[in-house]
Amino acid sequence: MSSILVQSTAAGVTDACGIEPTFVCETIFDWTDSKFVAVASEWLLDRPVRILLIVVAAWIGVRVLNRALTRFTKSIANPSADGALQQLRSRGPGRLLIEEKASARAEARAETISLVLRSVISAAVWSVAGLMILGQLQIDLAPLIAGAGIGGLALGFGAQSVVKDFLSGLFMLIEDQYGVGDVIDIGPAVGTVEEVSLRSTTLRDVKGTLWHIPNGEISRVGNFSQLWSRAVLDIEVAYDSDLRFAQGVIQRVADEFWEDKEWGGDELMERPEVWGIQSLGASGVAIRVAVKTEPSMQWAVERELRLRIKEAFDQARIEIPFPQQTVWFRHEGDFAPDKPDLAISEVEVHDPNQPGFNEL
């Protein structure tokens, strides 16, 4: 008799609370022996508590992941973690980048990466939590998951370029390939970076044109202003000049340039070097001089060095070559097969921009 009662009670619990009854539903059914009260108690007590626990767990998970993400982004964006950069900085203050600027750039990169990844993490965690809540409400998730999968597939095909731009921008920020203020060459344009986002890069060239380039279309980047730069000049002198004397004049100008407080202490990182004869050209001999400069200062240094070397050459009477060409004229009617030399004359053509051309 008792076994029949137990089986009847188990069948009633299964009928009221399902195959896997919850503790609340089973307990209330045992107390009241009422299917309606048991089901109502489960909806009013057990399910809200479970949903609340899911929400709390999702909130805690987001907070923990955000903290870990913040530490991660700071570590990958901190320029002091770069061994090469730290080695250059150890040479003295002002030798590479001003500390405040480097710190601000690192903080901006970390904040940008952190905001994006936080959004992704939050969306993922709360999406999973939402599905779990719908499951607690006994809503069939199969159609929702299938529809979401089809929609995601269609969106993925339609937004391939956007995803490509997003991933390229994310890796660009993580690797610190360039930042606002850098002068870069990205193929279609060369200019100063004015804005960097995960979608595109905005830079302005020397003519003032503002370029907007999607990050996914950037196949290579040349950064003229990261860590340090170098000014390289090929100074040509005439073939009949004393090359050793000319190199000495250039070296003297370079040394004076390094000792100039206005330039050597701010724009230059190392003493300029005269590397020697670079090429034997059609009009003259090129002597190469190079100097390591602060980022983006190579062009100003080159212009100043050219001015000083030109003034020193004028004082030392060292001739800077100009294009020359020998032209042979064959006069019609004067040609004699047996005397070809009589029909040819030699004329030397000089560059009209050179002094004294009008006197020729």
N, C-alpha and C positions, 0 to 999 in steps of 0.2 A: 504493500500500500504506500509505504514511504517512497519507494523508488518511482512509483507512478507520479507521486506529488512532485518529486524533484524534477522528473522529465517534463512535467507540465509547467513547472516554474521556469525551467531553462528555455522551453519553447516560447513562453510568454516574454521572457527577456529578449530572446532573439527576435521575436516579432516586433517588440517595442523599440529596441535599441540597435538592432542589426546583428550581423554575424560577430563583429568585434565590438561589443558594447563598451562604452566608456564607464569610468568609475562612478561618475555622478548619475548617469542614466540608470545603471544597474542598481545603485544604492537607493535611489528614489523609487524605483519600481518595486524593490523588496519592501520598502516602507509602506508604500501606498497601494501596491498592486494595481496601479492605473497606468495604462499606456500613455494617455494624454498628458498626465502630470509628469511622467518620466521624460517624455520627449520635450515638453515645454521647459522643464528644469534644465535639460541639456542645452537647449537654445539660449536660455537666460543666464545660465551659470557657467557651464563647461566651455562652450564655443567662444563667448566673449573673452574668457580668461586666456584661452589658447591664442586668439587673435591678438590680444594685448601682449602676450609673451612674444609673439612673432614680431610685432611692431617694436617692442623694446629691444629684442635681439638685433633687428635690422639697424636700429638707431645706434646701438653700441658698436655693431660691426662697422658702420660707416665712420664713426668717430675714431675707432682704432685704426682703420685703414687710412684715414686722412692723416693721422699723426705719423704713421709709418711713411706715407707718401711725402709728407713735408720734409722729413729727414732725408729721404731718398733724393728728392729734387734739389735740396740744398747741397748734398754731397756731389751730385753730378754737375751742378751749375757753379760750384765754388771754384774760381780760377786758381786759388792758392793750392788746390789739390794737384794741379798740373806740375809735374816735376820740372819740366823745362822752363815753365813760367816762373816757378819759385827760384830756380837757379839764376835766371836773369834778374829777378828782383833783388836777389841778395847782393848784387853789385853796387847797390846804393839807391837812395830815394831819387825818384824822377828819371831813372834810367830806362824804365819801360812805360808804364802807365801810371797816372796819378792814382793813389790808392783809393780815393773816394770814388773816382769814376769807375774803376774796376769793380769795387764793391757794389755800386749802384747797378752796373750792368749785370752782375751775378744775381742780385736780388730780383731784377726785372725778369731775367730768364727763368729763375726758380718760380716766381709768381705765375708767369704765363703757363709753364708746364704744369704747375700744381693745380691751377684753375681748370685746365682741360681734363687732366686725369681725375680730379675730384668729381667733375661732372660725369665722367664715364663710370667711375666706381659707384657713385650714388645711384645712377640710372640702373646699373646692373643689380645692385643689392636690393633696391626697392622693387624692381621688376620681379625678382625671385620671391620677395616677401609678398607681393601682391598675388602671385600665383598660389602661394601657400595659403593665403587668406581665402582665396576663391575655393581652394580645395576643402578648407574647413567649412565652408558654406555649402558643400556638396554640389558644387557646380562642375559640370563635365568640362574638363580643360582640353580634351582632345581637339574639338573644333577650333578653339582659340589658338592652340599651339600650331595646328595645321595652317590656319589663316595667317598667323604671324609669320610662319615660315615662308609661305608663298609671297606675302607682302615684302618680307625682307629680301627675298631673292629678286623680286622685281625692282626693289629700290637699289639693290646692289648693282644690278646691270645698268640702271639708269644713272647712278651716281658714282661710277667708277672714277671719273676724273676728280670729283670732290674728295673721295676717299684717298686717292693718290696724293692730292695736294695736302690733305690733312696729315698723312703719315710722313710725307717728305718734310713738311714744316715742323712736325714733332721731332724727328731725328735731327733736323738742322739746329733746332734750339738745344737739344740735349748735347750735341757735339760742339756747339758754339762755333759754327762755321763762319758766321758774321753777325753783326749787331748794328743797331742804330748808330750812325756816325762813321761806319767803316766805308772805305772806298773799294768797290768790288767790280770784277768783270764776270758777268754771267752769260756771256755770249751775245744775246740780242742787244745789250746795252752795258755801258760802263759809267758808273757814277757813285754818288754818296747815298747810302741807305738812309731813308727817312722814316720808314715804318716796316715792321716785321710782324706778321701774323701767321697763324697756322694755314691760312688760305692762300696768301700771296705775299710778295715782297715788293715794296715801293721804293724806288730810287730815282734820284735826279741827276742827269748828266751835266757836263760842263756847259752846255748850251741852255740849260734851264728846263729841258724837257723832262716831264715826270713820267716814269715808266712803271707800269703795274704788271708784274710777271707772276703767274701762278707757280707755286712752289713745285708742283709736279712736273713742270716743263723745264726746270733748271737741272741740266745734266751735269754741269761742272761749274765750280766757283773759284775765281782767283781773287784772293783778298790781298789788297795792297797795303793794308794798315793794321795787320794783326801781329801783336808782339813787338815787331820792329820792322823798319824799312831800310832800303839802301839806295843811295843816290849814285848813279854810275854815269860818268861823262867820258866821251871819246873826243879829245881835243886834237885837232889836226894842225900840223906845222908843215911848212914847205920842205921839199926834199933837200934843198941846199942849206937848211938850218942845222945848227949844232944840236943833235938830239939829246946828248947828255946835259948840255946847258939848258935846253928847254925843259927836260924832266926836273932839273934842279929848281928852275923858276916855278914850275907847277907845285913842287913839293914845298917850297917856301911859302907860296900862297896858301896851300892847304894847312900848313902849320900855323900860320897867322890866323887863319879862319878858325882853327880849333881853339886857339888861345883867346879869341874874341869872346868876351863875357856874354855878349848879346846872343851869340850863336852856340859856342861850345858848351855852355852850361845848361842850355835848354833843349835845343834842337838836335845836337849831335850826341851819339852814344859812345863813339870811339873816335880815335884820331884818324883823319883821312889818310889814305894810302895811295901812292902812285904805283900802279901795277906794271907799268912799262909799255912797250910798243904793242899795240893791239892789232894793227893791220897796216899794210902798205897799199894805199888806195891809188886811184887814178891821178889824183891831184896832189896828195900829200900823205904824210905819215901820221897815224892816229895814236895818241898816247892816252891810255886809260887811267882815270883816277876814280876811286870809290870811297864812299864814306857811309858808315852805319848811322842811321838817324832814328829819331822817335817816330812812331807810327804816323803816317800821312804827311810827314814833313819832308820827304825826299824831293818833291817838286820845288818847294821854296829854296831848299839847299842847293839844288842844281842851278836855279836861276842866279842865286847870289854868287856861287862859285864861277859861273861863266863870266859874270861881270868883273869879278876880281882878276880872273886869269887874263881876260882881254886887256884890262888896264895894265897888268904886269907885262904882258907881251908888248904892248905899245912902248913902255918904258925901256924894255930890254931890246927893242927893235927886232923882235922875232916875228917873222912873216906868217900870217895865217893864209894858207893857199886858197886860190879861187880857181874855178874851172877854166881850163885852157883847151883849145882845140886847133889842130892844124888842118887847113882846108886847101885842096889842090884844085885849081881851075884849068880846064882845057878849053882854049879859045877856038871857036869854029872858024875854019879857013886858014888857021895858022898851023894846023896839024900836018906834019911831013912824016911819011912812013920811015924815011931813012934817017930823020932827025927828030925822034919823039921828045927828046929832052927840051927842045926849043918851044914846044907847045904847052909846057907845064910851068906854072908859077906857084909859089908857096905864099900863103897868107895866114898869119896868126890872128885868131879871133879871141878877144879877151871878154871877160864878164863886164857888161856895161855898168853893173852896180859897184864896181871897184873904183877907188880914187884914181884919178888920172886917166880915165878911159877916154875922155873927150880930147885928151892931148894926143892920142894915137893917130 
